[in-house]
Amino acid sequence: MHLDEMQVQRVLDGELAPSEERSHRAHLDACDACRARLDDAERAGRELLALLETLDVAPPTVSAAAIIHRAQSRSAPGAAWRWAATVLLIAGTGIVAWAAPGSPVPGLVRRVVALVAGDSQQPAAGAPAADTTPGPLPGISVAPEARLTIEFSDAFRHSIAVLTLTDDSEVRLRVMRGNATFSSTRDRLMVGGAGDSARFEVGVPRAAPYVEIVVGAQRSFLKRGDSIRTDAARAADGRYLIPLAPP
């Protein structure tokens, strides 16, 4: 038999009696599957604690391991207590970090949810591994017509938009770092938000007839046909580095 999730967590927390500790450690030495689960639980705990140190809110006074253990050891129905513990854990990591584009918090919380709510049954041999491919970056694509203005909020400080001319048919804007909101009309794309050190990547089709980038009320880039007008620096690879803080 394999160790269940609570037993794995108690090994990590050092909460076993000496006889249980010896028995469980002997099983872990002989069972690759349980050892892998122990390693995953230990790694998830380290990542969570490291992530909490980077947030703007103080970390909770109770450890993630303690929340999980308390939830699994209650006499009430297990599923309800496991989900309650998960909600507490998510709250401890901060809603702002959860919502930030590109934040690692959602993926990490999903891993902890799987650990908390996981079944003690092991997957069948040969079962496909879970897909851990990162999701797409937040952004927006629009088809430029006769004219398109991309308007950035003037509240981004020390931020930059990296513009590349492409052979695509659409203007593509991705948030590489920071937060942003998008709204659009027929000929205008508004990028809202605020903060320091945001980074955007903008792909502008070479065939687009007219695309301009405006920061606040200041034009920073204009492409009209094959002509380009901008004061932005141009990198060696041809990309334009457009500062998003207006002069």
PLY file of the C-alpha trace (Angstrom):
ply
format ascii 1.0
element vertex 247
property float x
property float y
property float z
element edge 246
property int vertex1
property int vertex2
end_header
0.00 0.00 0.00
1.06 3.57 -0.67
1.20 6.39 1.88
-1.80 8.72 1.72
-1.53 12.51 1.50
-1.85 13.05 5.26
0.90 10.53 5.97
3.17 12.21 3.41
2.51 15.59 5.01
3.12 14.27 8.52
6.48 12.91 7.39
7.36 16.40 6.12
6.15 18.04 9.35
7.99 15.57 11.62
4.77 14.69 13.47
5.14 10.90 13.50
5.90 8.71 16.47
9.37 7.11 16.23
7.95 3.71 15.21
5.77 5.31 12.52
8.68 7.44 11.34
10.87 4.38 10.85
8.08 2.49 9.09
7.18 5.37 6.75
10.80 6.16 5.95
11.46 2.50 5.14
8.45 2.54 2.79
9.66 5.76 1.14
13.09 4.25 0.59
11.51 1.30 -1.23
8.64 3.04 -3.08
9.55 5.39 -5.91
5.96 6.61 -6.33
5.58 7.71 -2.70
9.06 9.20 -2.69
8.13 11.28 -5.74
4.99 12.50 -3.97
7.03 13.46 -0.93
9.49 15.37 -3.12
6.62 17.17 -4.89
5.00 18.16 -1.59
8.31 19.42 -0.22
9.04 21.40 -3.38
5.55 22.94 -3.42
5.99 24.05 0.17
9.35 25.67 -0.58
7.97 27.45 -3.64
4.97 28.74 -1.72
7.08 30.13 1.10
9.47 31.75 -1.38
6.53 33.27 -3.27
4.95 34.65 -0.10
8.17 36.53 0.60
7.79 38.42 -2.70
4.25 39.65 -2.10
3.25 43.06 -0.79
1.25 41.50 2.05
2.72 39.85 5.12
2.71 36.03 4.97
0.17 34.25 7.18
1.37 33.26 10.62
0.36 29.64 10.06
2.32 27.56 7.58
0.80 26.00 4.48
1.72 22.55 5.81
-0.13 23.25 9.05
-3.27 24.35 7.19
-3.21 21.22 5.04
-2.60 18.92 8.00
-5.34 20.54 10.10
-7.81 20.28 7.22
-7.08 16.61 6.61
-7.19 15.62 10.28
-10.67 17.05 11.03
-13.49 14.65 11.76
-15.90 16.55 9.52
-16.33 15.39 5.89
-12.92 15.56 4.27
-13.81 17.34 1.04
-15.36 20.34 2.79
-12.38 20.84 5.09
-9.88 20.40 2.26
-11.60 23.09 0.21
-11.76 25.40 3.25
-8.03 24.99 3.71
-7.44 25.74 0.05
-9.46 28.97 0.30
-7.39 30.04 3.31
-4.20 29.25 1.45
-5.27 31.29 -1.61
-6.29 34.20 0.62
-2.86 34.12 2.24
-1.10 34.60 -1.09
-2.94 37.85 -1.88
-5.63 38.59 -4.45
-3.47 41.16 -6.25
-0.77 38.60 -7.02
-3.43 36.12 -8.20
-4.82 38.61 -10.71
-1.53 39.89 -12.07
-0.88 38.79 -15.66
1.89 36.25 -15.78
1.79 35.74 -12.00
3.00 32.28 -10.87
0.43 32.22 -8.05
-2.46 30.55 -9.98
-0.29 27.66 -11.13
1.22 27.21 -7.69
-2.18 27.31 -5.98
-3.48 24.71 -8.45
-0.61 22.45 -7.41
-1.42 22.93 -3.73
-5.12 22.30 -4.43
-4.13 19.03 -6.07
-2.03 18.15 -3.05
-4.79 19.03 -0.57
-7.69 17.45 -2.45
-5.76 14.59 -4.03
-6.85 11.00 -3.74
-4.51 8.52 -2.09
-4.87 6.26 -5.11
-1.89 6.37 -7.43
-2.41 6.86 -11.18
-2.33 3.73 -13.24
1.01 2.77 -14.71
1.54 4.41 -18.05
-1.03 7.17 -17.39
-0.14 10.38 -19.24
1.50 13.07 -17.17
-0.47 16.21 -16.39
0.00 19.03 -18.87
2.19 21.67 -17.23
2.58 23.84 -20.35
2.23 27.53 -19.39
-0.95 29.21 -20.58
-0.94 32.00 -23.16
0.24 35.43 -22.09
-2.52 38.02 -21.58
-3.03 40.31 -24.53
-5.24 41.29 -27.43
-5.24 41.12 -31.22
-7.03 43.53 -33.55
-7.26 43.79 -37.32
-6.08 47.25 -38.40
-8.33 48.98 -40.89
-7.59 52.35 -42.49
-6.32 53.76 -39.21
-5.52 52.40 -35.73
-4.41 54.31 -32.65
-2.97 52.39 -29.71
-3.35 54.58 -26.64
-1.45 53.73 -23.46
-2.35 55.16 -20.07
0.15 57.78 -18.92
0.24 56.15 -15.44
2.82 53.52 -16.40
6.13 54.57 -14.87
9.53 53.30 -16.00
7.68 51.04 -18.45
8.31 50.13 -22.07
6.60 48.82 -25.19
8.80 46.80 -27.54
7.44 47.14 -31.08
8.22 44.72 -33.90
7.14 44.94 -37.53
5.62 41.61 -38.57
4.13 39.82 -41.54
0.93 39.04 -39.61
-2.45 40.40 -40.58
-3.31 41.66 -37.08
-1.83 44.01 -34.55
-0.92 41.90 -31.52
-0.25 43.30 -28.06
0.94 41.11 -25.17
1.57 41.93 -21.52
4.98 40.52 -20.67
5.18 42.05 -17.20
2.76 44.08 -15.06
-1.00 44.62 -15.24
-3.19 46.09 -17.96
-6.77 46.37 -19.14
-7.95 46.63 -22.72
-10.84 48.31 -24.47
-11.31 49.05 -28.15
-13.42 50.81 -30.72
-13.33 50.58 -34.49
-10.09 52.56 -34.83
-8.71 52.79 -31.30
-7.19 50.35 -28.80
-6.93 51.68 -25.23
-4.47 50.11 -22.80
-5.27 51.05 -19.21
-3.52 50.40 -15.96
-0.73 51.83 -13.87
2.49 50.78 -12.21
6.25 50.59 -12.44
8.34 48.53 -14.85
5.56 47.12 -16.99
6.60 45.62 -20.33
4.52 45.13 -23.45
5.29 43.56 -26.81
3.52 45.04 -29.81
3.50 43.41 -33.23
2.51 45.75 -36.09
1.92 44.34 -39.58
4.15 45.83 -42.23
1.10 45.99 -44.49
-0.94 48.07 -42.02
-1.72 51.46 -43.64
-1.70 53.60 -40.48
-0.79 52.67 -36.91
0.18 55.13 -34.20
1.07 54.74 -30.54
0.07 57.48 -28.13
1.15 57.73 -24.49
-1.25 60.04 -22.69
-1.64 62.85 -25.21
1.83 62.44 -26.73
2.42 60.51 -29.97
5.41 58.21 -29.60
5.27 56.18 -32.83
3.65 56.54 -36.23
3.64 54.11 -39.15
2.00 55.47 -42.28
2.45 53.12 -45.18
6.16 52.37 -45.39
7.13 55.55 -43.52
7.91 55.45 -39.80
8.26 58.45 -37.51
9.37 58.03 -33.91
11.89 59.29 -31.39
12.09 55.83 -29.83
15.41 54.01 -29.84
15.81 51.16 -32.30
17.57 47.99 -31.19
20.07 46.11 -33.32
17.44 43.52 -34.19
15.11 46.20 -35.60
12.70 46.45 -32.69
11.59 49.85 -31.44
11.89 50.53 -27.69
9.06 52.92 -26.84
9.05 54.42 -23.32
5.56 54.59 -21.83
6.18 57.47 -19.42
5.36 60.69 -21.28
8.07 63.38 -21.31
0 1
1 2
2 3
3 4
4 5
5 6
6 7
7 8
8 9
9 10
10 11
11 12
12 13
13 14
14 15
15 16
16 17
17 18
18 19
19 20
20 21
21 22
22 23
23 24
24 25
25 26
26 27
27 28
28 29
29 30
30 31
31 32
32 33
33 34
34 35
35 36
36 37
37 38
38 39
39 40
40 41
41 42
42 43
43 44
44 45
45 46
46 47
47 48
48 49
49 50
50 51
51 52
52 53
53 54
54 55
55 56
56 57
57 58
58 59
59 60
60 61
61 62
62 63
63 64
64 65
65 66
66 67
67 68
68 69
69 70
70 71
71 72
72 73
73 74
74 75
75 76
76 77
77 78
78 79
79 80
80 81
81 82
82 83
83 84
84 85
85 86
86 87
87 88
88 89
89 90
90 91
91 92
92 93
93 94
94 95
95 96
96 97
97 98
98 99
99 100
100 101
101 102
102 103
103 104
104 105
105 106
106 107
107 108
108 109
109 110
110 111
111 112
112 113
113 114
114 115
115 116
116 117
117 118
118 119
119 120
120 121
121 122
122 123
123 124
124 125
125 126
126 127
127 128
128 129
129 130
130 131
131 132
132 133
133 134
134 135
135 136
136 137
137 138
138 139
139 140
140 141
141 142
142 143
143 144
144 145
145 146
146 147
147 148
148 149
149 150
150 151
151 152
152 153
153 154
154 155
155 156
156 157
157 158
158 159
159 160
160 161
161 162
162 163
163 164
164 165
165 166
166 167
167 168
168 169
169 170
170 171
171 172
172 173
173 174
174 175
175 176
176 177
177 178
178 179
179 180
180 181
181 182
182 183
183 184
184 185
185 186
186 187
187 188
188 189
189 190
190 191
191 192
192 193
193 194
194 195
195 196
196 197
197 198
198 199
199 200
200 201
201 202
202 203
203 204
204 205
205 206
206 207
207 208
208 209
209 210
210 211
211 212
212 213
213 214
214 215
215 216
216 217
217 218
218 219
219 220
220 221
221 222
222 223
223 224
224 225
225 226
226 227
227 228
228 229
229 230
230 231
231 232
232 233
233 234
234 235
235 236
236 237
237 238
238 239
239 240
240 241
241 242
242 243
243 244
244 245
245 246
